[in-house]
Amino acid sequence: MEFDEEDSKYEDRELSENSDDFDKDIDNIIKKNIDNKRIRHIDKTKRKAAIEAVFDERTIWELGKTIQKGIIDYLEGIISSGKEANVYLGYDLEGNEVAIKIYKIDSNTSKWMRTYIVGDPRFKKIPHNTSKIIYLWATKEYKNLKRACNSDLKVPKPLFVKNNILIMEYIGFGPIPAPKLKDIKEPKNLDILLNEILTFIKDLYQKAHLVHGDLSEFNILYHNQKPIVIDISQGVSIHHPKAEIFLVRDIKNIFNYFGKFDIDLPDPETYYYSIIKR
């Protein structure tokens, strides 16, 4: 078959275009590899930062002691990272999952913690040392969880506390932790869910004599379509001077969350007075 000059020009142009496309594909592959390396580096940096934020020498030593004593068998991966603590998945000697919350030894964190400690009649002597404030905070959450459990409220059962390490019941399915309510796009049975959370607030106040202090969809787990309240370290005694301020804030947060859905809400003021009545 013969080709004229026009055919030859067309073939050259086609080869050139194919070559350009090939170069673009190579560029994209290289760019993708660079992006993946960058993402991996960022993820690795974040993981390292999350680890270094809590695993100082004292904490590692204390974790070693909990393993030696048979309180836990080993610690696996991180479940969540927050401003005051990281939560890790661990296992006991029988292979059951446990949640291991390790509070960060941080002076800035310890400053706002004092707002929820000073004035609480359960704590007479409040240390000034950063580490000791954090240790007190961990003990505070342990005691709050225990009070709530003793009142049959849906919170993780506390198992052990020492310094800045709190071990508690794990909520989830196998290694997959229960999601937070904020991450559920369409919660089921909203009326029932709302009633269970409002009942929790009321029972926490009237039975456990506590106010959560930071209740919202961010610290309610959604497990088997039921709410389980977590992060109760801020919880204060109902005799704390700011208890009712914190209670009003909790109520507002919950009403604001459920206000986004098409359901009838009770009157918040009537609900508030039903809680604080003696």
C-alpha positions in Angstrom: 0.0 0.0 0.0 1.3 3.4 -0.9 1.1 6.6 1.2 1.1 10.0 -0.2 2.6 13.0 1.5 -0.6 14.0 3.2 -1.0 10.5 4.7 2.6 10.7 6.0 1.9 14.1 7.6 -1.2 12.6 9.2 0.7 9.6 10.5 3.4 11.9 12.0 0.8 14.1 13.7 -1.0 11.0 15.1 2.2 9.6 16.4 3.0 13.0 17.9 -0.4 13.2 19.6 0.0 9.6 20.9 3.4 10.5 22.2 2.0 13.5 24.0 -0.8 11.4 25.5 1.8 8.8 26.6 3.9 11.6 28.2 0.8 12.9 30.0 0.0 9.4 31.3 3.5 9.1 32.6 3.3 12.5 34.2 0.0 11.5 35.8 1.5 8.3 37.1 4.5 10.1 38.5 2.3 12.8 40.0 0.0 10.1 41.5 3.0 8.3 43.1 4.3 11.6 44.5 0.8 12.4 45.9 0.5 9.0 47.4 4.0 9.3 49.0 3.0 12.8 50.3 -0.3 11.4 51.7 1.4 8.5 53.3 4.0 10.9 54.8 1.2 13.1 56.2 -0.7 10.1 57.6 2.6 8.7 59.1 3.3 12.1 60.6 -0.2 12.4 62.1 0.0 8.9 63.5 3.5 9.7 64.9 2.1 12.9 66.4 -0.9 11.1 67.9 1.5 8.5 69.5 4.0 11.0 70.8 1.2 13.2 72.3 0.5 10.5 74.9 3.3 8.0 75.0 5.9 9.7 77.1 8.3 7.6 79.2 6.1 7.5 82.3 3.0 6.4 80.3 4.9 3.6 78.5 6.3 2.4 81.9 2.8 2.4 83.4 1.3 0.6 80.4 4.0 -2.0 80.8 2.9 -2.5 84.4 -0.7 -3.0 83.4 0.4 -5.7 81.0 2.7 -7.4 83.7 -0.3 -7.4 86.1 -2.5 -9.0 83.6 -4.9 -6.1 83.4 -4.5 -6.0 79.6 -2.7 -8.3 77.2 -1.7 -5.8 74.6 -2.6 -2.5 72.9 -3.4 -2.5 69.2 -4.5 0.6 67.2 -5.9 4.1 67.8 -9.7 4.5 67.8 -9.9 8.2 68.2 -7.7 11.3 68.9 -9.0 14.3 70.8 -7.8 17.5 72.5 -7.5 15.9 75.9 -6.8 12.2 75.2 -6.4 9.4 72.6 -8.4 6.2 72.8 -6.8 2.9 71.7 -8.2 -0.6 71.1 -6.7 -3.1 73.5 -7.3 -6.7 74.5 -7.5 -8.4 77.9 -6.1 -11.8 78.7 -9.2 -13.5 77.5 -9.1 -11.8 74.1 -11.9 -9.4 74.8 -11.7 -5.9 73.4 -11.2 -3.0 75.8 -10.9 0.8 75.3 -7.7 2.3 76.6 -8.0 6.1 77.1 -4.7 7.9 77.5 -4.8 11.5 78.6 -2.2 13.9 77.2 0.1 15.5 79.7 -0.3 19.0 78.5 -0.2 22.3 80.5 -2.7 24.0 78.2 -5.2 21.2 78.5 -4.8 21.1 82.3 -5.8 24.8 82.5 -9.3 24.4 81.2 -9.8 21.2 83.2 -9.6 23.2 86.3 -13.0 24.9 85.4 -14.7 21.5 85.9 -12.7 20.6 89.0 -12.6 23.8 91.1 -15.9 24.0 93.0 -16.7 20.3 92.8 -17.2 19.2 96.4 -15.8 15.8 95.6 -12.3 17.2 95.2 -11.0 19.1 98.2 -7.3 19.3 97.3 -6.5 20.4 93.8 -2.9 20.1 92.7 -1.1 22.7 90.7 1.3 20.3 89.0 0.3 19.6 85.3 0.8 15.8 85.6 -1.2 15.6 88.8 -4.1 17.6 87.4 -4.3 15.2 84.4 -4.1 12.2 86.8 -7.0 13.7 88.8 -8.9 14.2 85.6 -8.6 10.6 84.6 -9.7 9.5 88.1 -12.6 12.0 87.8 -13.8 10.3 84.6 -13.5 6.9 86.2 -15.6 8.0 89.2 -18.2 9.6 86.9 -18.5 6.5 84.8 -18.8 4.4 87.9 -21.6 6.6 89.3 -23.4 6.5 86.0 -23.1 2.7 85.8 -24.3 2.3 89.4 -27.4 4.2 88.3 -27.9 1.8 85.3 -27.1 4.5 82.7 -25.8 3.6 79.3 -22.1 4.5 79.5 -18.9 2.4 79.1 -18.2 0.4 82.2 -14.9 1.6 83.8 -12.4 -1.2 84.5 -9.2 0.4 85.7 -7.5 3.8 86.2 -3.9 4.7 87.0 -2.2 8.1 86.5 -3.3 9.2 82.9 -4.5 5.8 81.8 -8.2 4.8 81.9 -9.3 1.3 80.8 -13.0 0.8 80.1 -15.6 -1.3 78.3 -15.2 -1.2 74.5 -18.3 -0.4 72.5 -18.3 -1.8 69.0 -18.4 -4.9 66.8 -15.1 -6.7 67.0 -12.3 -4.4 66.1 -14.8 -1.9 64.5 -15.7 0.8 67.1 -19.3 2.1 67.3 -19.7 5.3 65.3 -20.6 8.6 66.9 -24.1 10.0 66.5 -22.7 12.9 64.5 -21.5 10.5 61.8 -24.9 8.9 61.3 -26.8 10.5 58.4 -30.2 9.0 59.1 -30.6 7.7 62.6 -33.5 5.3 63.1 -36.5 5.9 65.3 -35.6 9.5 66.1 -38.5 9.9 68.6 -37.2 7.0 70.6 -33.6 8.1 70.3 -34.4 11.6 71.5 -36.4 10.3 74.5 -33.5 7.9 75.5 -31.0 10.8 75.5 -33.3 13.2 77.4 -34.0 10.4 79.9 -30.2 9.9 80.2 -29.7 13.6 81.0 -32.5 13.5 83.6 -31.4 10.3 85.3 -27.7 11.4 85.3 -28.9 14.5 87.3 -31.4 12.9 89.5 -29.9 9.4 90.1 -26.1 9.9 89.7 -26.2 13.5 90.8 -24.1 14.6 87.9 -24.2 16.9 84.9 -22.3 15.8 81.8 -21.1 19.2 81.0 -20.2 18.6 77.3 -23.0 16.5 75.9 -23.6 16.6 72.2 -23.8 14.3 69.1 -20.0 14.3 69.2 -19.8 12.2 72.4 -22.7 9.9 72.0 -22.0 6.5 70.4 -24.7 5.0 68.1 -24.6 1.3 68.9 -27.3 -1.1 67.8 -29.4 2.0 67.1 -29.1 2.9 70.8 -27.2 5.9 72.4 -24.2 5.3 74.6 -22.7 8.4 76.2 -19.0 8.8 76.4 -16.4 11.5 77.4 -17.9 12.1 80.8 -14.6 13.5 82.2 -16.1 17.0 82.3 -19.1 15.7 84.4 -19.6 17.7 87.5 -21.5 17.2 90.7 -25.0 18.8 90.7 -23.6 20.9 93.6 -20.9 22.5 91.4 -21.5 26.3 91.2 -21.7 26.0 87.4 -23.8 22.8 87.3 -27.0 24.4 86.0 -25.1 26.4 83.4 -23.6 23.2 82.1 -27.0 21.5 82.2 -28.6 24.2 80.1 -25.7 23.9 77.6 -26.2 20.1 77.4 -29.9 20.5 76.8 -29.4 23.2 74.1 -26.9 21.0 72.3 -29.3 18.0 72.1 -32.2 20.2 71.1 -30.1 21.8 68.4 -29.1 18.4 67.0 -32.6 17.0 66.9 -34.0 20.3 65.6 -32.4 19.5 62.2 -34.8 16.6 61.8 -38.5 16.6 61.1 -39.7 15.6 64.6 -41.7 17.2 67.4 -39.6 18.4 70.2 -40.8 19.0 73.8 -40.6 22.4 75.3 -37.0 22.8 76.5 -37.9 25.0 79.5 -40.5 22.6 80.7 -38.0 19.8 80.3 -35.3 21.7 82.2 -37.5 22.3 85.2 -38.6 18.7 85.2 -34.9 17.8 85.8 -34.0 20.2 88.5 -37.2 19.8 90.6 -36.4 18.5 94.1 
